[in-house]
Amino acid sequence: MSLGAGVAIEWYDWSVYATFSVFFAAQFFSGTGSAALLKTLAVFAAGFIARPIGGFVLGWLSDRRGRKFAMMWSISLAAAGSLLIGLTPTAASIGVLAPIVLVSARLLQGLGTGGEVPTAQTYLAEAAPPRTRGLWSSSMYISISVAVLFGTLLGALLSELLTKDQMFAFGWRIPFLIGGALGLVILILRSALPETEAFESTQSDDSHQASDSIWKEIRRRPKLQVRVVCFCVGGTVIYYVWAVATPAFAIAERGINPTSALWMASIAMVLFMIALPLWGALSDRIGRRPVLLTSFLSLIALMFPLNWLIQGSAWQLLLAMGIALIFIAGLASITPAVIAEMFPTRIRTTGAAVPYSIATAIFGGTAPYLLSLFDQLHMPAAFNLYVMGLMAVSAITVWFMPETRAISLDD
């Protein structure tokens, strides 16, 4: 319970920035409309710079001190960043300090999320029964989806209750303050979380206690680092495009009513959540590779049609997001299991954390910014081809990966 709730709150803290960026952009940056939004999305991308650092430090702590220890630190950092954003005065009050504080808060969130994702997915994979690990793995993105859905629904609710001027003035602060407060609650709950048996079994072996043994093990497996990056680039960019950036893009660039856009995005996220365990269970029956290849190839084929579909109507947004997210669920549902199954226990978090965070930082973090930028440059086709190329890289990587369904993680 505390694992899933913690993942949800931390991801809520992370993703709500993009959801509400259209409302607070002008509060921190000069310019109006698309110009201010681009600057705000650049800060969204800047937060990803800290994710490899968080993955490196917290991943090492996870493999040395335990999964629980690292996850308590990760939620603390994320909660602090969210509270800071919610309390930061605007540029009209403190001038250039406002965007500086905003960037600092975003970096704190990046440190926390960079360690949370690989540590939580390691914990989940190690705790799951081998033959149903794919199904258990899907619960992580169900938690993440609950977080994104909660943020989107909160945006829709606030836009219903508050006027447009109130949303731009102070309404955008409410989700950040809520996220910070909930993060502190999860910190308390996680203090009672048990450690995984797989990790505890490695601690009984004195040969693995030396701090440099982790890095020696990682350096012996450079191909695995490259494999994680190549596997993640396609999934991370397509997820951030459709699950995180598209609602704000539809509001700012397509002129869709904010309330309608957020409600349609919420319905699409429900479809995503329903599909997650179905894909996870299917991967336990037929294998990880068939599910991943089906999802990647379908998304490549649908990229242009789905982007063309979003014009100026809310129902178009729902249809495009719903179709995209159903196939993205095939990737997201088993990614925690697939990555955990690549590494031995003693380096499972550290080995995956750094390449995963680098791939997410470079390709996921820049996706919302590039989506808006290429559209403003009247080059949407170039962005679509960019995303399709990254998914092709991931599909090729999956093709050459071994099947890991139901393997033992106790090594």
Secondary structure, DSSP 8 states (H G I E B T S, - for coil): -HHHHHHHHHHHHHHHHHHHHHHHHHHHSSS-THHHHHHHHHHHHHGGGHHHHHHHHHHHHHHHH-HHHHHHHHHHHHHHHHHHHHH---HHHHTTHHHHHHHHHHHHHHHHHHHHHHHHHHHHHHHS-GGGHHHHHHHHHHHHHHHHHHHHHHHHHHHHHS-HHHIIIIITHHHHHHHHHHHHHHHHHHTT----HHHHHHHT-GGG-STHHHHHHHHT-HHHHHHHHHHHHHHHHHHIIIIIIHHHHHHHHH---HHHHHHHHHHHHHHHHHHHHHHHHHHHHH-HHHHHHHHHHHHHHHHHHHHHH-SS-HHHHHHHHHHHHHHHHHHHTTHHHHHHTTS-GGGHHHHHHHHHHHHIIIIITTHHHHHHHHHHTT-HHHHHHHHHHHHHHHHHHHHHS---TT-----
